[in-house]
Amino acid sequence: MRITRPLAKAAVAALVVTSAFGLVGSSAVTAAPVVPSAGPALSWLERELNDNGGAFPFSFDPTSTDWGLTIDAVLALNAGGRGTGAAASTAMIGLAAHVNY
């Protein structure tokens, strides 16, 4: 499945905007507390991203990248307070490189 250019640009823009909330909005609004039980799930997402070069493989064709699932993982990491970690950053670099793909 191929990501269309407008969809990819919208996804990257959404990630940038949601990431910016954590950087500039933190002084004005207190972030929601991270649910302690989410830690293992977030760690798993980070390990999977790291083990797969910063992106999730497509389940039906492991040689292809599932950018939608990768975006979901980055959004989850961001929501869990780990959006600035190495795994999320690597995934964002990969997403940005494939916006016009």
C-alpha positions as CSV (number, residue, x, y, z in Angstrom):
1,M,0.0,0.0,0.0
2,R,1.4,3.4,-0.9
3,I,1.0,6.5,1.2
4,T,-0.3,9.4,-0.8
5,R,1.7,12.6,-0.6
6,P,-1.1,14.7,1.1
7,L,-1.8,12.0,3.6
8,A,1.9,11.6,4.5
9,K,2.4,15.4,4.8
10,A,-0.7,15.6,7.1
11,A,0.6,12.7,9.2
12,V,4.0,14.3,9.7
13,A,2.4,17.7,10.4
14,A,0.2,16.1,13.0
15,L,3.2,14.5,14.6
16,V,5.2,17.8,14.6
17,V,2.2,19.7,16.1
18,T,1.6,17.1,18.8
19,S,5.3,17.0,19.6
20,A,5.4,20.8,19.9
21,F,2.6,20.7,22.5
22,G,5.0,18.8,24.8
23,L,7.7,21.4,24.3
24,V,6.0,24.7,24.4
25,G,2.8,23.8,26.2
26,S,4.4,22.3,29.2
27,S,4.9,25.6,31.0
28,A,1.3,26.7,30.6
29,V,-0.5,23.4,31.0
30,T,0.3,20.5,33.3
31,A,0.6,17.3,31.2
32,A,-1.7,14.4,32.1
33,P,0.1,11.9,34.3
34,V,1.5,8.9,32.6
35,V,-0.3,5.8,33.5
36,P,2.3,3.6,35.3
37,S,1.0,0.4,33.6
38,A,1.8,1.9,30.2
39,G,5.5,1.7,30.8
40,P,6.0,-1.9,29.6
41,A,3.9,-1.2,26.5
42,L,5.9,1.9,25.7
43,S,9.2,0.0,26.2
44,W,8.0,-2.7,23.9
45,L,7.2,-0.1,21.2
46,E,10.6,1.4,21.6
47,R,12.3,-2.0,21.3
48,E,10.3,-2.9,18.2
49,L,11.2,0.4,16.5
50,N,14.8,0.0,17.5
51,D,14.9,-3.6,16.3
52,N,13.3,-2.7,12.9
53,G,15.4,0.4,12.1
54,G,12.9,3.0,13.3
55,A,9.8,1.7,11.5
56,F,7.4,-1.2,11.7
57,P,7.3,-3.7,8.9
58,F,4.0,-4.4,7.2
59,S,2.5,-7.5,8.6
60,F,1.6,-9.1,5.3
61,D,4.9,-8.2,3.6
62,P,7.7,-7.8,6.1
63,T,9.9,-6.3,3.3
64,S,7.6,-3.3,3.2
65,T,7.3,-0.6,5.8
66,D,4.0,0.1,7.5
67,W,4.2,3.9,7.9
68,G,0.7,4.1,9.4
69,L,1.6,1.7,12.2
70,T,4.9,3.6,12.7
71,I,3.0,6.9,13.1
72,D,0.6,5.2,15.6
73,A,3.7,4.1,17.6
74,V,5.2,7.6,17.6
75,L,1.9,9.1,18.7
76,A,1.6,6.5,21.5
77,L,5.2,7.2,22.7
78,N,4.5,11.0,22.6
79,A,1.3,10.5,24.6
80,G,3.2,8.4,27.1
81,G,5.9,11.1,27.6
82,R,8.5,9.4,25.5
83,G,8.1,11.3,22.3
84,T,11.6,12.8,22.5
85,G,13.3,9.5,23.0
86,A,15.7,7.9,20.6
87,A,13.2,5.4,19.1
88,A,10.6,8.1,18.4
89,S,13.2,10.5,17.0
90,T,14.5,7.8,14.7
91,A,11.0,7.0,13.5
92,M,10.3,10.7,12.9
93,I,13.4,11.0,10.7
94,G,12.3,8.0,8.7
95,L,8.8,9.3,8.3
96,A,10.1,12.7,7.2
97,A,12.4,11.1,4.7
98,H,9.3,9.3,3.1
99,V,6.8,12.2,3.1
100,N,7.1,12.5,-0.7
101,Y,7.5,8.7,-1.3
